[in-house]
Amino acid sequence: MAMSGNTHALDSQPTTSLKWEFIFEAATLLVTMIFWKRWRGATPGKKFVHIKIVDSSTLKDIDNRQAITRSFGYIASTFAFLIGFIMVAFRKDKRGLHDLLAGTVVVYEDISSF
């Protein structure tokens, strides 16, 4: 309706609240951290494709600081016109901005451990 010139079509849209946005982002971060702890560096999607996040220097499980930094790194990667994600295609080590900030790397899991 707004495309047809009806400027009042958007008047009935719900308003957003910064408080609810913050609650959503905090809940997302908390759930992600729970998955990382429970499944040792993997969310359900990462488990499905048999990859996980590890420390880039030790290849051990990441800690909470790295998990939080990596999550906030997603925001930085997005606000930088997605360059933080696109750079994965051009880097030999396939690390995005979020990985560089957190000191992490994505690795394939050993399928025989399932």
N, C-alpha and C positions, 0 to 999 in steps of 0.2 A: 504494500500500500504506500509506503514511503517513497518507493521508486516512481510511483505514478504522480507524484507531486503533492500527496496528502501529507502535509507537515505535522498533522496531529496524530498520525499513526503511531509515532513513538512515544507519545505522552503517557500511554498506559503501561509502559515497560517498568518492571520493578527496579527500584533504586538499589545500588550496591552500597554496602557498608564496609568501611575499612576494618572495623572490628571483626566482622565475619570473615573477611579475607585473611586477616591475621590468624584467626582460629583455624581456618582451613589449611593455611600454609604450615602452621605448627603441628596440626594433626597429621598432615602428609609427611612431614619430617619425622615425627614420632613413629608412625607406622613403618616408614622406610627403614629407620634404625632398628626396629624390632625384627623386621625381615632379615636385615644384615646380620644381626646377632643370632637369630634362630637358624638361618640357613648359611651361615659363614660367608658373608659377602655377596649374597644374591637375593634379589627380589623374585617373586614368582615368574615374571617374564624372563629373567636371566636364568633361572633354573630350567625353564622350558627349552631354552636354546643352549644349555650347558656351558654358560660362561659365569664368571664371578669377578669381583673387584678385589684386588690385593694391593699391598704396599709395593711401590715400584722398585724399591731398593732391596727389600728382603724377600719379596714374594710371599709374605705371611699375611694373615688376616688383617684387615684395616681396623683402626681404633675409632672411638667415637668422634674424636677431633677430625679425623680424615673424613668420616661419614658426613659430618655437618658441613665441613668445608666443601666437599664434593657437591652436596645438595645446594649450597649457596652458589657454587660454581655454575650449576645449571642456569640459575637466574642471570649470572653475568654472561654466560654463553648466549642466552636468549636475547638479552638487551643489546648485545654487540652485533645485532643484525644476523644472528645465528652463526657468525663466523667461528665461535667457539666450538660448534658442532661440525661445521663444514671443514675446518682444518684437519679433522680426522682423515679425510680422503687424501690429503696432501702430505701428511707426516708419515715417515717410514715406520715409526713406533705406534702409529694409530691412536695417539692420545689426544683428547680434546682439551680445551681450556680448563674444564672442571677437573680433569685428571692431573694436569700440570699444577694447578693450584693446591690440590690435595695430596700430591705425591702418590698417586695411585695408577694402576694399569688394569685393563680388562684382559683376562686370560681364559682359555678354554679349560673346563674341568675334565678330569680324567673320568671317562664314562665307565670304566671298569669298577669305579667305587660306588656305583649305584646298586 
